[in-house]
Amino acid sequence: MSDTAREQRRDPLGYSIVLLSYLDMAGSAPLVAWAGAPQAIILALRMAFAALALGGVFLRRPMIAAWRLVAMAAMSSLTLLLFFFAVLHTSVAIAMFLLFLMPVWVALVAPRVFHSPREPIVFPALALALAGLTVILLPDLLGEGLRISLVGLLAAVFTGFGYASYTLSVKGLTKRVPSSTISMAEAVGDTLFVLPLAIWQFGSTGYHLDGRAWIAAAVMGVLCTAIPYTLWIEGTRRVRVEHVTVLGYIERAGAAVMTGGGS
């Protein structure tokens, strides 16, 4: 059965895989807070552990060297760092809301990119999800007050665009290469792209890795990155990309539950 036919039949396994991957990814938020390490350092360690975990399973298979994989990894790294920057320069709630506008951009662009019919149900679902996200974020927004920075707002907006571009590129890659190849390339690429900034943070902050940071990075790398990223990519191969991004709101809800609040 072709991927298009599977998507049109609403593949239950595909949706289950996507939901499970988002719930696994939600564990990253409390682990980052628990580790207390600089952003680039914990991100580089997380992706390095993810690459090691994926390499141990999939490295026996030939990796396909393609510019699309490099571009996808670069986009992933850039959007992750932009989000950290946005959080530092504007309110967390504002950064999160602008990030989670990403499904709107995907819903508008995906039918043109993949030449698929636009589903009317997607936009009511997006409106409902955004309303729920607003309810989750509102206490944080009112509690911390409006702290608006132009560079922070721009970073948050471009984070949403970046994740939309990343998701669309992954969807396109799933038609050409295995899910394991994509997740491995992303983990290795993110590690290499972020490593220079992580080294600079080591030197400029004088930060020393402790046991807590190593444990958090290892758990995030394996359980919150390597496994759920591979599941998410496989689910994305099976499911319409617009549905994948709407389901992504479950990650935000899961993170809010795990951290005991909205941030």
Residue pairs with C-beta under 8 A, 6 or more apart in sequence:
3 174
3 175
3 237
3 238
4 116
6 14
6 238
7 14
7 238
7 239
7 240
11 238
11 239
13 238
14 234
14 235
14 237
14 238
14 239
15 235
15 239
15 243
15 247
16 235
17 231
17 232
17 234
17 235
17 238
18 231
18 232
18 235
18 236
18 239
18 243
18 244
18 247
19 247
19 250
20 228
20 231
21 227
21 228
21 229
21 231
21 232
21 235
22 228
22 232
22 247
22 248
22 250
22 251
22 254
23 228
23 250
23 251
23 254
24 223
24 224
24 227
24 228
24 231
25 224
25 225
25 228
25 229
25 232
25 251
26 224
26 250
26 251
26 252
26 253
26 254
26 255
26 257
26 258
27 219
27 220
27 223
27 224
27 258
28 46
28 220
28 224
28 225
28 255
29 255
29 258
29 259
30 255
30 258
30 259
31 216
31 219
31 220
31 224
32 42
32 216
32 220
33 259
34 212
34 216
35 42
35 212
35 213
35 215
35 216
35 217
36 212
36 213
37 45
37 207
37 209
37 213
37 216
37 217
38 198
38 201
38 205
38 207
39 81
39 84
39 201
40 81
40 84
40 194
40 197
40 198
40 200
40 201
41 198
41 201
41 202
41 207
41 209
41 213
42 213
42 216
42 217
42 220
43 80
43 81
43 84
43 190
43 194
43 198
44 190
44 191
44 194
44 195
44 197
44 198
45 198
45 209
45 213
45 214
45 217
45 218
45 221
46 217
46 220
46 221
46 224
46 225
47 187
47 188
47 190
47 191
47 194
47 221
47 225
48 187
48 191
48 217
48 221
49 217
49 218
49 220
49 221
49 222
49 225
49 226
50 183
50 187
50 221
50 222
50 225
50 226
50 229
51 184
51 187
51 188
51 191
51 226
52 221
53 221
53 222
53 226
53 227
54 180
54 183
54 184
54 187
54 226
54 230
55 184
57 180
58 180
58 181
58 183
58 184
59 184
61 178
61 180
61 181
63 181
63 184
63 185
64 176
64 177
64 181
66 176
66 177
68 169
68 172
68 173
68 176
69 173
69 177
69 181
69 182
69 185
69 189
70 185
70 189
71 169
72 166
72 169
72 170
72 173
72 182
72 185
72 186
72 189
73 185
73 186
73 188
73 189
73 190
73 193
74 189
74 193
75 162
75 165
75 166
75 169
76 166
76 186
76 189
76 190
77 189
77 190
77 193
77 194
78 162
78 193
79 158
79 159
79 162
79 163
79 166
80 190
80 194
81 194
81 197
82 155
82 156
82 158
82 159
82 162
83 95
83 99
83 155
83 156
83 159
85 151
85 152
85 155
86 95
86 98
86 99
86 152
86 153
86 155
86 156
86 159
87 95
88 152
89 149
89 151
89 152
89 155
90 147
90 148
90 149
90 152
90 153
90 155
90 156
91 140
91 141
91 144
91 145
91 146
91 147
91 148
92 140
92 144
92 263
93 137
93 138
93 140
93 141
93 144
93 262
93 263
94 141
94 146
94 148
94 152
94 153
94 156
95 152
95 155
95 156
95 159
96 133
96 137
96 252
96 263
97 133
97 134
97 137
98 153
98 156
98 157
98 159
98 160
99 156
99 159
99 160
99 163
100 130
100 133
100 160
100 248
100 249
100 252
101 130
101 160
102 160
102 161
102 163
102 164
102 167
102 245
102 248
103 126
103 129
103 164
103 242
103 245
103 246
103 248
103 249
104 126
104 130
105 160
105 161
105 164
106 164
106 167
106 168
106 241
106 242
106 245
107 118
107 122
107 123
107 126
107 242
107 245
107 246
109 164
109 168
110 116
110 168
110 171
110 240
110 241
110 242
111 117
111 118
111 242
113 168
113 172
114 171
114 172
114 241
116 240
119 240
119 242
122 242
122 243
122 246
125 246
126 246
129 246
129 249
132 249
132 253
133 249
133 252
136 252
136 253
136 256
136 262
137 262
138 262
139 261
139 262
140 261
140 262
140 263
164 245
167 236
167 241
167 244
167 245
168 241
170 182
170 233
170 236
171 236
171 237
171 241
171 244
173 182
174 182
174 233
174 234
174 236
174 237
175 237
179 230
179 233
179 234
179 237
180 230
182 233
183 226
183 229
183 230
183 233
186 229
187 225
187 226
187 229
201 207
232 244
235 244
236 244
256 262
